[in-house]
Amino acid sequence: MAGYCEAAGDARYNSVVCVTGDGVLGNHRKVHQPLSEDASFASGTVSTPSTHRSAGSG
């Protein structure tokens, strides 16, 4: 897992990605921002993480 700043159009999101040896397992945009991050990052709109098929799965 690793946190990163995700750019999407004009918005920036505080996001995390989960990877395995086979590829990306999923990513998530933080929904609730601490006050110190509220001015820098937009809040995600979906509370469930998006998932991806890993490169090694059939």
WOHUUR-V52087 format. One record per residue. N is the residue number from 0. RES is the residue in one letter. SS is DSSP state (a for helix, b for strand, c for the rest). PHI is phi in whole degrees, -180 to 180 (NA if undefined). BURIAL is b if it has 16 or more other C-alpha atoms within 10 Angstrom, else e. Layout:
BEGIN
<<N | RES | SS | PHI | BURIAL> <N | RES | SS | PHI | BURIAL>>
END
This chain:
BEGIN
<<0 | M | c | NA | e> <1 | A | b | -151 | e> <2 | G | b | -87 | e> <3 | Y | b | -158 | e> <4 | C | b | -91 | e> <5 | E | b | -97 | e> <6 | A | b | -94 | e> <7 | A | b | -141 | e> <8 | G | c | 67 | e> <9 | D | c | -87 | e> <10 | A | b | -93 | e> <11 | R | b | -124 | b> <12 | Y | b | -121 | b> <13 | N | b | -86 | b> <14 | S | b | -122 | b> <15 | V | b | -135 | b> <16 | V | b | -124 | b> <17 | C | b | -115 | e> <18 | V | b | -124 | e> <19 | T | b | -123 | e> <20 | G | c | -65 | e> <21 | D | c | -94 | e> <22 | G | b | 139 | e> <23 | V | b | -77 | b> <24 | L | b | -88 | b> <25 | G | b | 178 | b> <26 | N | b | -141 | b> <27 | H | b | -147 | b> <28 | R | b | -95 | b> <29 | K | c | -60 | b> <30 | V | c | -87 | b> <31 | H | c | -108 | e> <32 | Q | c | -90 | b> <33 | P | c | -63 | e> <34 | L | a | -55 | e> <35 | S | a | -69 | e> <36 | E | a | -105 | e> <37 | D | a | -61 | e> <38 | A | c | -77 | e> <39 | S | c | -99 | e> <40 | F | c | -125 | b> <41 | A | b | -81 | b> <42 | S | c | -84 | b> <43 | G | c | -66 | b> <44 | T | c | -103 | e> <45 | V | c | -116 | e> <46 | S | c | -86 | e> <47 | T | c | -105 | e> <48 | P | c | -70 | e> <49 | S | b | -82 | e> <50 | T | b | -121 | e> <51 | H | c | -128 | e> <52 | R | c | -71 | e> <53 | S | c | -71 | e> <54 | A | c | -60 | e> <55 | G | c | -92 | e> <56 | S | c | -89 | e> <57 | G | c | -51 | e>>
END
